[in-house]
Amino acid sequence: MTTPHLPHPKPTAQVEPYYEILGLDDTLRFFEAFGGTEIYIAANPGIRSSVVAVVGYDKAKALTEISHLLQLRVPLAKKWRTLAYKSQGLSTVQIARNLCVTDVAVRNWLRADANKAAAR
């Protein structure tokens, strides 16, 4: 990732529980790895756990503490991730590749956010 130059976006309601435990970078990594899928987070995650491999044991264990707040299916959060990646300085093309969407979709999401911010 590149050096941040914009403030990161406020987490959405879906993202917030993950964000509070994992922080920005690990939340993005977690969503990249598991977004859109059902995931089971063991009460005592093992070293070979895929969750542990992505975020580390301590954060995987912390996720078990809030598992009652999490949806069964990990959110994709593509619009939020678009803004988060942009805040990290990624280009539109890089963001599109990370999200497996077109650059047109990324530009539309960024434009919609800019319009929403201008309306405030």
Buried (B, 14 or more C-beta within 10 A) or exposed (E): EEEEEEEBBEBEEBBBBBBEBBBBEBBBBBBBBBBEEEBEBBEEBEEEBBBBEBBBBEBBBBBBEEBEEBEEEBBBBBBBBBBBBBBBEBEBEBBBEBBEBEBEBBBBBBEEBEEEEEEE
